[in-house]
Amino acid sequence: MRIDVITLFPGMFDGLRENGVSRVALERGAAELSCYNPRDFTQDNYRTVDDRPYGGGPGMVMMPEPLGRCIDAVSEVNQGPLIYLSPQGERLDQDILGELAALPQFSLLCGRYEGVDERIVASRVDREISIGDYVLSGGELAAMVVIDGVCRLLPDVLGNAESAQQDSFSAGLLDCPHYTRPENYRGMRVPEVLLGGNHAEIARWRLRQSLARTKERRPDLLQRRVLSDDEKELLTALDLEQNDE
Ligand code: 4HQ
């Protein structure tokens, strides 16, 4: 997978190169990451990339000319969709990460200041994605969220045969609690069922925990999910328990 990032702060992406699952993906050649800086495509002595907004108001806007030339250069090496990170985009979720992970390439446009000139969005951007309803000072952290989420889905990156399957089993539910040694930590014990080695019973306990947490914390996720017979039965049992309290 080839990912090209357009950013005024390419140094921020060193964190992805040096750490964790993205570092593994890059080392293995499962992913390739390059940064392009619009400042390198300026033609004035000050290397200006921003200007004041037409109509007035606070802040600055990323100018179309250097950014457009930068996008021209990226489109020569990356034929995939150009994605603009912004709060105006569709909300990122695991389905979108799955779609992106299946692509051979895509590029990411990170805005600074108040954003990029709308004519760039209209003429060059294929998709606009938001990582949530809050305002960052730039698209870089949002782009890194996308890259991290995609890298862990790439084949051959982190024992993905198993964990991708695990993910798909539990897709749309919150995760169950996890425990490791010791059995007794400051008086808090690991649930007995996990120590027994009855794998069917453990799977059912984990599913029940996931359903209970999802019902309690994110009922919206249950609404849009098709439930299996097993899951319906566990949920009905949880409903009955709740009515007892
Ligand atoms: N920004 N999800 C403003 C974001 C953001 C988000 C990126 C700040 C774009 C111009 N990006 N710039 N939320 O807050 O993706």
Boltz pocket constraint, residues with backbone or C-beta under 6 A from the ligand:
constraints:
  - pocket:
      binder: B
      contacts: [[A, 85], [A, 86], [A, 87], [A, 110], [A, 111], [A, 112], [A, 113], [A, 114], [A, 115], [A, 116], [A, 129], [A, 130], [A, 131], [A, 132], [A, 133], [A, 134], [A, 135], [A, 136], [A, 137], [A, 138], [A, 139], [A, 140], [A, 142]]
      max_distance: 6.0
